[in-house]
């Protein structure tokens, strides 16, 4: 048997270049996701705070505390990552806009 790639490669794949508009749209989407995850984190944390553990067993209390901390922490991590991505995409949009404005115009005559 040969090690040939069975899927044919097409040369028609166009490269997608970055533009300020695409970066701003991505930043808005990522910022919306960050806000949604932040709202979810607040809802989870208040729900956990409103419902205390009804047990006198120290092991149950420690495990419950650890699980609640992990759940809130994972959602907070997701919120932070989406927020950082939104800030990075906004910075990319500014950089691309500055590059487009300072690029010398080519004369087509």
Order of alpha helices (4+ residues) and beta strands (2+ residues): alpha-alpha
